[in-house]
Amino acid sequence: MANTPQAKKRIRRNDRRAEINGARVGRIRTFVKKAEAALESGDKDAATLALAAVQPELARGVAKGVVHRNTASRKFSRLTKRLVALG
């Protein structure tokens, strides 16, 4: 258990941040799933729009520090590759 006031504050802060960061990661996952569903359906227009929505979400996740830069790059690259294969 935390003894110092600073450690107690740190625990409170970490709990708040974990909740916020979890919501951010969940939001990114939702966008990625929507893009994957659009790619699965074979509808190129819907997939293009979904991919355009995923890219800024991934970039925001990287900027906020909840997703690693290479992870975001890999996800976007693989989604783009699948989109190109549709056409």
ABEGO torsion letter per residue (X at the ends): XBABAAAAAAAAAAAAAAAAAAAAAAAAAAAAAAAAAAAAAGBAAAAAAAAAAAAAAAAAAAAAGABBAAAAAAAAAAAAAAAAAAX
